[in-house]
Amino acid sequence: MRYPLRHGLLPVLTLLAVTLSSCSKSTGTKTTAGAAAGAKQPVEVTTIARRDLVESLSLVGSLAANESAQLRAEISGQVRAVQFQEGDHVTKDQVLVKIDDAELRAQLAQAQASFLLAELNLKRSENLTEARSMSQAEADRVRSEYSSAQAARSLLAVRVAKTDIKAPFDGVVGARTISPGDYITAATVITTLDDLSRLKIDFQVPERFTSKVKAGTSFTVRAQTPVGEARAKGEVYFISSVIDRSTRSSQVKGYVTENPAGFQPGMFAGIELVLEVRQGVLAVPEGAILTTSAGPQVIAVRDQGTDKVAEFVPVELGLRERGLVEVRSLKPDALAEGNSVVASGVGALVLFPGIKLEPRPLRAEFRIGD
């Protein structure tokens, strides 16, 4: 079946579509040109301000005691007395455990008697030597016996002293593993002792940031405690000189200068490490940066008679912090504190140098750092 009427209308419809398209393009061009010549482009603006910007790094770490030790006996023996309670706060050199020293004290008494005899023999030999009644060789032998007896007495005195196991520093003792009557050796862990006067924290810093970390670098520690999140300030005191091959990071340790309630050794903590602080730099919202093939730019609002017009200013970007970015103008004196710049939609609006602007305040939800 043929449709002669429909085939006959096809050229007419095609011609009509081309004609309408041409008219539409012509009208659109005139409208755009007319808008560019007289209309003002509404823009949201903000004021350039000087701010202190901080470059920081978020990490994780573990809290640790200032000092921590496992207490062991230096000599073997039977426990005579345990002189601490688990969880007690003890002071340096406080006796915690007493080991039976009866045998050692008997040996010390024997050594003391031998020393006294050697001391008497030395005095006699000195008198005889002065009277030329003893040979020099005999006098030297007596002096050697005296020195040997003195050393034996000192050795036993040290061993007796080691039967008192003392706290090496002030701290809190942990759970004990022994009781009176137990036989302990140098391998026996008696208890642990932790110095909680201040806390340390251990964390890893990626290798590309290690050059910005040094002794004295500050950080903030935050951890979840039974009463909620707690925060404290800290300071780095150690940076490893070696990069771990498996993690490509360097070990860093710091002191927690504040000790809020709830912080305990072994807790997991978040760390906000301050890498660099720039004071009094020109900063704008990140939304004010226009990225082009020629580099980043900001659109400054300039006065031209009674009108406000756009000026494109090339800039160099610096630190970024929470939606703000540091800018340095590549044109001398092109940007200054208090200047207005387009702060929103710079990549979506039809803007070009010299276009007339209708500045409007930046909406509250887009304001940063007010």
Secondary structure, DSSP 8 states (H G I E B T S, - for coil): ---HHHHHHHHHHHHHHHHHHHHHHHHHHHHHHHHHHH--EEEEEEE-EEEEEEEEEEEEEEEEEEEEEEEE-SS-EEEEEE---TT-EE-TT-EEEEE--HHHHHHHHHHHHHHHHHHHHHHHHHHHHHTT-S-HHHHHHHHHHHHHHHHHHHHHHHHHHTTEEE-SSSEEE------TT-EE-TT-EEEEEEEEEEEEEEEEEEGGGGGG--TT-EEEEEEEETTEEEEEEEEEEEEEEEEETTTTEEEEEEEES---TT--TT-EEEEEEEEEEEEEEEEEEGGG-EEETTEEEEEEEEEETTEEEEEEEEEEEEEEETTEEEEEESSTTS--TT-EEE-S-TTTS---TT-EEEEEE--GGG----
